[in-house]
Amino acid sequence: PCTNPPPKMLRTTAVLAIAASASAFAPTAVLPTATRRAAAVSGPKMQLWGDGKVQGSAMVAIPPLGRPDTPMFDGTWVGDTGFDPLTISAWLDAKWLREAEIKHCRVAMLAAAGCVAQDLFTFPGASTVYDKSVKMTALHDAAVKAGSMGQMLFWLGFVEAVSTAATIQMLLGSGRKPGYFGFDPLGLGK
């Protein structure tokens, strides 16, 4: 059986984790010397956008298939490795594909945070629907039995339907960038 760690050990671990994360933002005590700087300059370089080089037009993700011959893979996008084995970019708009990629990334980040949060915290009302012993690995099955997956499907479908209008306007030339909905209440995007 799993037992809880002693409170002193838990506090010590928390303090060390906080100190370690804070040290990432602390200035270094010793400035780099000329030899260190020269070693860093003489090492391998990445092709960067600011170097004025075409990024990935020479890169082929899957050599037997070659690079897709579509305007989306012209080598000017950051991270262009030519990966499109089904040539989806030939029959879908690049803006729509970027919008979908950004949306999926945001959902994945929320899902990862949710996996951790539901194991660490007990949310109000959750104990009346689910047993307290239900953790991440068994929560899906418990949610299906309780019927809450239908509610999630409804609300996610609602959000998808509302965001579809913005995506259609973007594709018709409104000037909106993929993934931008103008929602920035804290002003972090400035």
C-alpha positions in Angstrom: 0.0 0.0 0.0 1.1 3.5 -0.7 1.6 5.7 2.3 1.8 9.5 2.4 5.3 11.0 2.8 6.1 12.7 6.1 5.2 16.4 6.2 8.8 17.5 6.7 9.9 15.6 3.6 7.1 17.1 1.6 7.9 20.7 2.8 11.6 20.1 2.0 10.9 18.9 -1.5 8.6 21.8 -2.1 11.2 24.4 -1.0 13.9 22.8 -3.1 11.6 22.7 -6.2 10.8 26.4 -5.7 14.4 27.3 -5.2 15.5 25.4 -8.3 12.8 27.1 -10.4 13.7 30.5 -9.1 17.4 29.9 -9.8 16.6 29.8 -13.5 15.9 33.5 -13.5 18.9 34.5 -11.3 21.8 36.3 -13.0 25.0 34.3 -13.4 27.8 35.2 -10.9 30.6 34.9 -13.5 30.4 36.5 -16.9 31.3 34.2 -19.8 35.0 34.4 -20.8 36.2 35.0 -24.4 37.1 31.3 -24.7 33.7 30.2 -23.7 32.1 32.6 -26.2 34.4 31.5 -29.0 33.6 27.8 -28.3 29.9 28.6 -28.6 30.3 30.5 -31.9 32.4 27.7 -33.5 29.9 25.0 -32.6 27.1 23.7 -35.0 24.6 26.4 -36.1 21.0 26.0 -36.8 19.4 27.6 -39.9 17.4 30.5 -38.4 14.9 32.7 -40.1 17.0 35.8 -39.4 20.0 34.4 -41.2 18.2 35.1 -44.5 18.3 31.4 -45.5 15.4 29.5 -46.9 14.5 27.3 -43.9 13.7 23.9 -45.0 13.4 23.6 -48.8 16.2 21.1 -48.8 14.8 19.0 -45.9 12.8 16.0 -46.6 10.9 14.4 -43.7 10.2 11.0 -45.5 12.9 10.5 -48.2 11.1 8.0 -50.4 8.1 10.3 -50.7 10.0 13.6 -51.3 8.8 17.1 -50.4 5.2 17.9 -51.1 4.8 20.2 -54.2 2.4 22.7 -52.6 2.6 26.4 -51.9 2.5 25.7 -48.2 5.9 24.0 -48.3 8.0 26.6 -50.0 10.6 26.6 -47.2 9.7 30.0 -45.7 7.8 28.7 -42.6 9.6 28.1 -39.3 10.1 24.4 -38.8 9.3 23.4 -42.4 10.6 19.9 -42.8 8.3 18.9 -45.6 6.1 16.5 -43.6 2.9 16.0 -45.4 2.8 12.4 -46.6 -0.9 12.6 -47.7 -0.5 16.0 -49.3 -3.4 17.4 -47.3 -2.0 20.9 -47.9 -2.8 20.5 -51.6 -6.6 20.4 -51.0 -7.1 22.4 -47.8 -6.3 26.1 -47.1 -3.1 26.7 -45.1 -4.9 29.1 -42.8 -7.5 26.5 -41.9 -4.7 23.9 -41.3 -2.9 26.4 -39.0 -6.1 27.2 -37.2 -6.8 23.5 -36.5 -3.2 22.9 -35.4 -3.3 25.8 -32.9 -6.7 24.7 -31.6 -5.5 21.1 -31.1 -2.4 22.4 -29.3 -4.4 24.5 -26.9 -6.8 21.6 -26.1 -3.8 19.3 -25.5 -2.3 21.8 -23.1 -5.6 22.1 -21.2 -6.0 18.3 -21.1 -2.5 17.8 -19.7 -3.2 20.4 -17.0 -6.5 18.7 -16.3 -4.9 15.3 -15.9 -2.7 16.6 -13.2 -5.3 18.9 -11.5 -7.9 16.2 -11.1 -5.5 13.9 -9.3 -4.2 16.7 -7.0 -7.4 18.5 -6.1 -10.9 17.7 -5.2 -13.3 20.0 -6.9 -16.7 21.0 -5.4 -19.4 18.6 -6.4 -17.0 16.0 -7.9 -17.2 13.7 -4.9 -21.0 13.5 -5.4 -20.6 12.3 -8.9 -17.4 10.2 -8.7 -15.9 8.1 -6.0 -12.9 9.8 -4.4 -10.7 6.8 -5.3 -11.2 7.4 -9.0 -8.0 8.8 -10.5 -6.8 9.7 -14.0 -6.6 6.2 -15.4 -10.2 5.3 -14.4 -11.9 8.6 -14.8 -13.0 8.2 -18.4 -14.9 5.0 -17.6 -16.5 6.6 -14.5 -17.5 9.7 -16.6 -19.1 7.5 -19.2 -21.1 5.6 -16.5 -22.2 8.9 -14.9 -23.2 10.5 -18.2 -21.0 13.5 -18.0 -19.2 12.7 -21.3 -22.4 13.7 -23.1 -22.3 17.1 -21.4 -18.7 17.6 -22.4 -19.6 16.7 -26.0 -22.4 19.3 -26.0 -20.3 22.1 -24.6 -17.3 21.3 -26.8 -19.6 21.2 -29.8 -21.0 24.6 -28.8 -17.5 26.1 -28.6 -16.6 24.5 -32.0 -19.8 25.9 -33.6 -19.1 29.4 -32.3 -15.5 29.4 -33.4 -16.5 28.2 -36.9 -17.9 31.6 -37.7 -14.5 33.3 -37.0 -12.7 30.6 -39.1 -15.1 31.2 -42.0 -14.6 34.9 -41.9 -10.8 34.4 -41.8 -11.0 32.2 -44.9 -13.1 34.8 -46.7 -10.3 37.4 -46.1 -11.2 39.3 -42.9 -7.5 39.6 -42.0 -7.7 37.6 -38.8 -4.7 35.5 -38.1 -5.1 31.8 -37.4 -5.8 31.1 -33.7 -6.4 34.8 -32.8 -9.8 35.5 -31.3 -9.1 38.9 -29.7 -9.4 37.4 -26.2 -6.6 38.7 -24.1 -8.0 40.1 -20.8 -4.6 40.3 -19.1 -2.9 42.0 -22.0 -0.2 39.3 -22.3 -0.1 39.3 -26.1 1.2 42.9 -26.3 
